Amino acid sequence: MSKFRRRAGRAGFIELVLPRACAGCGVPGQLLCRQCRTLLAQPPRRIAPKADVLAPVYACGGYGGPHREVILEMKERNNRAIRPYIAAVLRAAVETLQARGEFSHRLTLVPAPTRTHSARLRGGDPITQLCTASGFPTRQAVRLASSMPDQSGLNRDDRLHNVRGNVQLVRSVPRGAEVVVVDDVITTGATLAATVDTLTYAGADVAGCVVLAAA
């Protein structure tokens, strides 16, 4: 028996023992049910972060329902099968903003910075993988300083202070490109604010930010 057939047999057995459930609502059946796909396909809306982000910020939805669940599946539960679906959501959001004239057609996506240790545990940075899978030019241009304390448990002012100066430029953005910063969840907007500041100081043309969900 070929390796392919053995793998297919194992996959079929696993599917029988552990039926696939929707990553957005848990209903058995598809990896992402039709209702959740419809909710995830809502056009992005502009939001006003608590932090002073010097670029417009657009959210694909609120941090609840399928938006919250697919992000948790992708990041915390290491559900890699859902990532192409979320990449399609990201692509649709960016194309909608292009159609509305918010972004040009010469853009480059820049994933928001993450901790190297966290990315390693997740088999790579999920946001970078989403940006790449979306089909748009992608540039890993920034990172978080390894000495930066953890953000969890901090209030708004502490988050702003914590991240300021800890977003570092590691690669320049191609000349003539319009930068769109991408992140999964925005809470205060501190990381986006620091990222936009860092990129702008380096001479990048930051057109805006797109997040999958706004908390």
Protein Blocks (a to p, Z undefined) as FASTA:
>chain_A
ZZklmmmmmmmmmmmmmccddfklopahifbdfklmmmmmpccdddddfbdcfbdcddfb
dcehjllmmmmmmmmnopaklmmmmmmmmmmmmmmmmmnomacckbccddddddfklmmm
nopafklmmmmmnopacddfbdcdfklccfehpafklmmmmmgopaccfbdcdehiacdd
ddfbdcklmmmmmmmmmmmmnopacfbdcdfbdZZ
